[in-house]
């Protein structure tokens, strides 16, 4: 794992120490369109985390020159002093130097050495897409993506990139492959992976020592009539904290509520269910984080437990953890935007048909603001 630290003497609550980390110091020369994730931690002179600090990334001149970095978000530290930075990197194979910076104090970390390398793993193997298309039959039976890598070690983290979406698993034993089961018995599918569109699918593996290996890619399409956006209905969800159109840092860290309608599901004038969540066999919330240029920087799928949801729970509330210092996937997603927007929708599966929201709800996000 790449890591760098530097310090300055400063008063409490003022940035004095900055650390730069990443899951791996490696990245792929063939992935200029994929964001690499960096973690930037800021402390004061007493080694206490400093929240609400805007940070960034810069490159230094190295033997192989400078890579072209494009910061995709505006990272701001959370209650634990950690900011997530998404960065696209364009460079030839070689070694480069990257630092985390706090421009207001001119504080920067010592350099992290970034190794750019070519792909060496085959593209993920997806039996359901041997004809390059995933249809209703494939979806209803089983869709599995197998990441193949020789002598992958126990403890390695395997990442599957499916379009703008990223999934991960940790190997529990040495193996030459890692299957991702995406649909099938007992699985609540991530509907972001199965919309009627094309997807580029690739993978990378980070071993316990932080060394990364990257795959080539496969292009597939999804064509469904029982789902995939082919069965929309107009029932948008609601985030009360964003009723003024904006989610700020206080809203996010105190835990947002996502209210999902549990009333009738009506399609083309016909009632498909009286209480959509109560009658659903599966449901999920889909979130897409965008920067101010409208580019997707991250996504999140939240499966819902639809067992025993009372019909009178309308709307049904999904509540994020209210403890500001308790990290959650939803807090991380929203805080990582910095300044931008979030698109939120949901999906329900009833009698083997998956219905999606016609129009996603959009909320502006600005974590530099503490309160409305």
PLY file of the C-alpha trace (Angstrom):
ply
format ascii 1.0
element vertex 372
property float x
property float y
property float z
element edge 371
property int vertex1
property int vertex2
end_header
0.00 0.00 0.00
1.33 3.41 -0.90
1.66 5.85 2.00
3.33 9.17 2.64
3.44 11.48 5.65
4.82 14.92 6.38
4.33 17.31 9.30
4.37 20.97 10.25
4.13 22.62 13.64
0.77 24.31 14.04
-1.94 25.10 16.53
-4.70 22.65 17.36
-7.52 22.30 14.79
-5.26 23.71 12.07
-3.90 21.22 9.52
-0.41 20.18 10.56
-0.03 16.64 9.24
-1.25 15.14 5.99
-1.18 11.51 4.89
-1.74 10.09 1.42
-2.84 6.48 0.95
-4.25 4.26 -1.75
-5.22 0.61 -1.97
-2.26 0.17 -4.29
0.61 2.27 -5.62
-0.02 0.75 -9.07
-2.39 1.86 -11.85
-3.05 0.83 -15.45
-1.78 2.75 -18.48
-4.83 1.55 -20.46
-7.40 3.00 -18.04
-7.35 6.80 -18.53
-11.16 6.80 -18.24
-11.25 5.05 -14.84
-10.80 6.94 -11.57
-8.21 5.73 -9.09
-9.17 6.20 -5.44
-6.85 7.99 -3.00
-7.39 8.56 0.74
-6.12 11.81 2.26
-6.07 12.18 6.06
-5.50 15.51 7.81
-4.46 15.94 11.47
-3.66 18.89 13.70
-0.44 19.20 15.73
-1.92 16.96 18.47
-2.58 14.19 15.88
-6.32 14.79 16.10
-8.31 14.58 12.86
-9.34 17.85 11.25
-12.70 17.85 9.48
-14.01 20.15 6.77
-10.62 20.62 5.09
-10.51 20.89 1.29
-7.55 18.95 -0.11
-6.22 17.97 -3.50
-3.57 16.06 -5.45
-0.55 17.26 -7.41
2.30 15.63 -9.29
6.01 16.21 -8.91
8.72 15.90 -11.53
10.17 12.37 -11.45
12.52 10.28 -13.60
9.71 9.38 -16.01
8.23 12.88 -16.01
4.79 13.91 -14.80
1.53 12.01 -15.34
-1.59 13.85 -16.45
-3.91 13.96 -13.42
-7.58 14.95 -13.56
-9.21 15.28 -10.14
-12.82 14.19 -10.63
-14.21 15.48 -7.32
-13.57 18.18 -4.72
-12.46 16.16 -1.68
-13.21 17.51 1.81
-12.26 15.69 5.04
-15.06 14.04 7.02
-15.53 13.84 10.80
-12.59 11.42 10.99
-10.32 13.74 9.01
-10.41 11.55 5.89
-11.14 12.73 2.35
-11.64 10.46 -0.66
-10.14 11.71 -3.92
-11.05 10.24 -7.32
-8.45 10.91 -9.96
-8.08 9.89 -13.61
-4.48 9.28 -14.63
-2.95 9.34 -18.10
0.69 8.27 -18.38
3.04 5.85 -20.07
4.50 2.91 -18.15
6.92 4.12 -15.50
7.22 5.60 -12.02
5.77 8.94 -11.04
5.39 11.03 -7.86
2.05 12.19 -6.42
1.45 14.32 -3.31
-1.61 15.35 -1.32
-1.90 19.10 -0.77
-3.75 21.60 1.39
-3.36 24.76 -0.62
-4.57 27.15 2.10
-1.56 26.32 4.31
0.75 25.08 1.53
0.94 21.80 3.43
1.74 18.72 1.36
2.55 15.09 1.97
5.83 13.50 1.04
5.62 11.85 -2.38
3.81 8.61 -3.09
5.51 6.69 -5.90
2.90 5.75 -8.49
3.73 2.78 -10.74
1.97 2.84 -14.11
1.84 -0.56 -15.81
0.13 -2.31 -18.71
-2.69 -4.84 -18.32
-1.61 -8.42 -17.75
-4.80 -10.29 -16.78
-7.45 -11.56 -19.21
-10.83 -9.83 -19.31
-13.40 -11.15 -16.80
-15.17 -14.25 -18.09
-18.98 -13.84 -18.21
-20.65 -17.06 -19.49
-24.08 -15.41 -19.73
-22.64 -12.85 -22.17
-20.83 -15.19 -24.57
-23.08 -13.73 -27.28
-22.25 -10.24 -25.91
-25.84 -9.75 -24.70
-27.48 -10.29 -21.31
-31.23 -10.77 -21.76
-34.17 -11.66 -19.50
-33.32 -15.37 -19.64
-29.71 -14.79 -18.59
-30.78 -12.41 -15.81
-33.43 -14.81 -14.48
-31.04 -17.77 -14.34
-27.57 -16.67 -13.30
-25.11 -13.97 -14.31
-21.60 -14.56 -13.01
-18.37 -12.69 -13.75
-15.18 -14.63 -13.11
-11.97 -12.65 -12.55
-8.98 -14.79 -13.55
-5.47 -14.29 -12.23
-2.66 -16.78 -11.75
-1.71 -17.46 -8.13
-3.91 -14.84 -6.48
-3.07 -14.81 -2.78
-5.33 -15.14 0.23
-6.19 -11.64 1.43
-6.02 -10.11 -2.05
-8.77 -7.63 -2.90
-10.44 -8.29 -6.25
-12.25 -5.40 -7.94
-14.79 -5.81 -10.74
-15.47 -2.68 -12.81
-18.80 -2.89 -14.63
-19.32 0.38 -16.47
-19.18 3.15 -13.85
-19.81 0.65 -11.06
-17.22 -1.09 -8.89
-17.67 -4.25 -6.81
-15.06 -5.90 -4.62
-14.33 -9.14 -2.79
-11.52 -10.34 -0.53
-10.04 -13.75 -1.30
-10.28 -16.12 1.67
-7.79 -18.58 0.17
-5.17 -18.77 -2.57
-6.89 -19.20 -5.92
-6.61 -18.64 -9.67
-10.06 -17.10 -10.05
-12.65 -15.10 -8.15
-16.34 -15.40 -9.13
-18.80 -12.53 -8.68
-22.35 -13.92 -8.58
-24.57 -11.08 -9.79
-27.99 -12.71 -10.22
-29.47 -16.04 -9.18
-31.14 -17.75 -6.25
-30.81 -15.80 -3.00
-29.16 -12.76 -4.65
-30.64 -9.27 -4.76
-29.23 -8.01 -8.08
-27.59 -4.62 -8.36
-29.86 -3.08 -10.98
-27.20 -0.53 -11.96
-25.42 -3.41 -13.73
-28.44 -4.51 -15.75
-29.93 -1.42 -17.37
-30.62 -1.56 -21.11
-27.29 -0.17 -22.30
-23.70 -1.17 -23.06
-21.05 -1.78 -20.40
-17.27 -2.09 -20.40
-16.24 -4.77 -17.91
-12.71 -5.12 -16.51
-11.01 -6.00 -13.24
-7.95 -5.52 -11.09
-6.42 -7.39 -8.18
-4.44 -5.92 -5.27
-2.37 -8.44 -3.32
-1.71 -8.13 0.45
1.53 -6.24 -0.27
-0.35 -3.60 -2.31
0.79 -4.74 -5.77
-1.85 -4.29 -8.47
-2.59 -6.41 -11.56
-4.99 -5.21 -14.24
-7.13 -6.89 -16.89
-8.10 -6.16 -20.44
-11.78 -5.36 -21.02
-14.88 -6.91 -22.55
-17.81 -4.98 -24.02
-21.33 -6.33 -23.45
-24.89 -5.12 -23.78
-28.05 -5.59 -21.72
-31.38 -6.11 -23.48
-34.30 -6.83 -21.14
-38.06 -6.45 -21.38
-38.83 -7.58 -17.80
-36.57 -4.91 -16.32
-33.52 -2.84 -17.14
-35.56 0.33 -17.35
-38.12 -1.19 -19.72
-40.82 -1.15 -17.00
-40.73 2.36 -15.50
-43.32 4.03 -13.29
-43.57 7.54 -11.87
-43.08 7.41 -8.10
-39.93 9.36 -7.15
-38.41 8.86 -3.72
-37.54 11.69 -1.35
-34.65 12.79 0.89
-36.19 15.22 3.43
-32.81 16.79 4.30
-32.60 17.85 0.65
-36.06 19.38 0.34
-34.39 22.73 -0.37
-32.46 21.02 -3.17
-29.13 20.89 -1.30
-27.38 18.31 0.89
-24.62 19.80 3.05
-22.00 18.30 5.36
-24.23 18.42 8.45
-27.07 16.66 6.60
-24.76 13.91 5.44
-22.78 13.25 8.63
-25.94 13.18 10.77
-27.41 10.50 8.50
-29.83 11.22 5.66
-33.23 9.57 5.38
-34.42 8.18 2.05
-38.20 7.82 1.89
-39.50 5.27 -0.62
-43.18 5.14 -1.64
-45.03 1.98 -0.62
-48.27 2.77 -2.39
-49.78 1.28 -5.54
-47.56 0.40 -8.48
-49.49 1.32 -11.62
-48.17 0.64 -15.12
-50.08 1.66 -18.25
-53.24 2.11 -16.19
-53.03 -1.35 -14.62
-52.31 -1.93 -10.92
-49.34 -4.29 -10.55
-49.31 -4.10 -6.73
-51.31 -2.32 -4.04
-48.24 -1.82 -1.82
-45.11 -2.10 -3.92
-42.50 -2.74 -1.18
-44.76 -4.98 0.89
-45.37 -7.21 -2.15
-41.84 -7.03 -3.56
-39.46 -9.97 -3.53
-36.48 -7.60 -3.89
-35.85 -3.87 -3.81
-32.83 -1.59 -3.89
-31.80 2.07 -3.88
-29.47 3.22 -6.66
-27.28 6.31 -6.24
-24.99 8.01 -8.74
-22.56 10.75 -7.70
-21.73 13.43 -10.27
-19.19 16.24 -10.26
-20.04 19.78 -11.35
-19.34 18.82 -14.98
-21.99 16.10 -14.81
-19.44 13.26 -14.97
-20.13 10.16 -12.86
-17.47 9.79 -10.17
-18.96 7.00 -8.05
-22.05 4.83 -7.61
-23.71 2.93 -4.79
-26.34 0.21 -4.56
-28.24 -0.30 -1.28
-30.27 -3.55 -1.11
-33.40 -3.23 1.02
-34.77 -5.86 3.36
-38.34 -6.13 2.09
-39.36 -8.95 4.44
-42.35 -7.92 6.57
-42.59 -4.27 5.51
-46.07 -3.26 6.74
-48.48 -1.88 4.16
-49.04 1.17 6.36
-45.34 2.12 6.10
-45.88 4.59 3.28
-43.41 6.01 2.68
-40.90 3.47 3.95
-37.84 5.21 5.47
-34.27 4.04 4.92
-32.21 5.74 7.64
-28.44 6.13 7.44
-26.46 5.90 10.70
-26.83 9.21 12.61
-23.38 9.04 14.26
-21.11 11.49 12.35
-17.99 9.45 13.18
-19.51 6.12 12.13
-18.50 5.62 8.49
-21.05 4.14 6.11
-21.02 3.54 2.38
-23.71 6.21 1.93
-21.79 8.82 3.96
-18.61 8.03 2.03
-20.38 8.39 -1.31
-21.99 11.73 -0.46
-18.93 13.23 1.25
-16.67 12.18 -1.62
-18.57 14.42 -4.06
-17.31 17.60 -2.45
-19.38 19.82 -4.74
-21.66 18.32 -7.36
-24.91 16.39 -7.33
-26.46 13.04 -6.56
-29.02 11.14 -8.66
-31.21 8.77 -6.64
-33.68 6.13 -7.79
-34.97 2.74 -6.69
-36.10 -0.58 -8.14
-38.67 -3.14 -7.02
-39.06 -6.72 -8.24
-42.59 -8.16 -8.19
-43.46 -11.53 -9.75
-40.13 -11.67 -11.65
-40.60 -8.23 -13.18
-38.30 -5.38 -12.10
-39.79 -1.88 -12.12
-37.69 1.28 -12.03
-38.35 4.97 -11.42
-39.09 6.95 -14.57
-37.33 10.08 -13.34
-34.46 10.04 -10.87
-34.46 12.59 -8.04
-31.52 14.98 -8.19
-29.98 16.84 -5.24
-27.12 19.31 -5.22
-24.29 18.40 -2.82
-21.82 20.83 -1.25
-19.93 19.49 1.76
-18.09 22.78 2.24
-21.37 24.07 3.68
-22.04 23.00 7.28
-25.68 24.05 7.55
-28.51 25.60 5.57
0 1
1 2
2 3
3 4
4 5
5 6
6 7
7 8
8 9
9 10
10 11
11 12
12 13
13 14
14 15
15 16
16 17
17 18
18 19
19 20
20 21
21 22
22 23
23 24
24 25
25 26
26 27
27 28
28 29
29 30
30 31
31 32
32 33
33 34
34 35
35 36
36 37
37 38
38 39
39 40
40 41
41 42
42 43
43 44
44 45
45 46
46 47
47 48
48 49
49 50
50 51
51 52
52 53
53 54
54 55
55 56
56 57
57 58
58 59
59 60
60 61
61 62
62 63
63 64
64 65
65 66
66 67
67 68
68 69
69 70
70 71
71 72
72 73
73 74
74 75
75 76
76 77
77 78
78 79
79 80
80 81
81 82
82 83
83 84
84 85
85 86
86 87
87 88
88 89
89 90
90 91
91 92
92 93
93 94
94 95
95 96
96 97
97 98
98 99
99 100
100 101
101 102
102 103
103 104
104 105
105 106
106 107
107 108
108 109
109 110
110 111
111 112
112 113
113 114
114 115
115 116
116 117
117 118
118 119
119 120
120 121
121 122
122 123
123 124
124 125
125 126
126 127
127 128
128 129
129 130
130 131
131 132
132 133
133 134
134 135
135 136
136 137
137 138
138 139
139 140
140 141
141 142
142 143
143 144
144 145
145 146
146 147
147 148
148 149
149 150
150 151
151 152
152 153
153 154
154 155
155 156
156 157
157 158
158 159
159 160
160 161
161 162
162 163
163 164
164 165
165 166
166 167
167 168
168 169
169 170
170 171
171 172
172 173
173 174
174 175
175 176
176 177
177 178
178 179
179 180
180 181
181 182
182 183
183 184
184 185
185 186
186 187
187 188
188 189
189 190
190 191
191 192
192 193
193 194
194 195
195 196
196 197
197 198
198 199
199 200
200 201
201 202
202 203
203 204
204 205
205 206
206 207
207 208
208 209
209 210
210 211
211 212
212 213
213 214
214 215
215 216
216 217
217 218
218 219
219 220
220 221
221 222
222 223
223 224
224 225
225 226
226 227
227 228
228 229
229 230
230 231
231 232
232 233
233 234
234 235
235 236
236 237
237 238
238 239
239 240
240 241
241 242
242 243
243 244
244 245
245 246
246 247
247 248
248 249
249 250
250 251
251 252
252 253
253 254
254 255
255 256
256 257
257 258
258 259
259 260
260 261
261 262
262 263
263 264
264 265
265 266
266 267
267 268
268 269
269 270
270 271
271 272
272 273
273 274
274 275
275 276
276 277
277 278
278 279
279 280
280 281
281 282
282 283
283 284
284 285
285 286
286 287
287 288
288 289
289 290
290 291
291 292
292 293
293 294
294 295
295 296
296 297
297 298
298 299
299 300
300 301
301 302
302 303
303 304
304 305
305 306
306 307
307 308
308 309
309 310
310 311
311 312
312 313
313 314
314 315
315 316
316 317
317 318
318 319
319 320
320 321
321 322
322 323
323 324
324 325
325 326
326 327
327 328
328 329
329 330
330 331
331 332
332 333
333 334
334 335
335 336
336 337
337 338
338 339
339 340
340 341
341 342
342 343
343 344
344 345
345 346
346 347
347 348
348 349
349 350
350 351
351 352
352 353
353 354
354 355
355 356
356 357
357 358
358 359
359 360
360 361
361 362
362 363
363 364
364 365
365 366
366 367
367 368
368 369
369 370
370 371
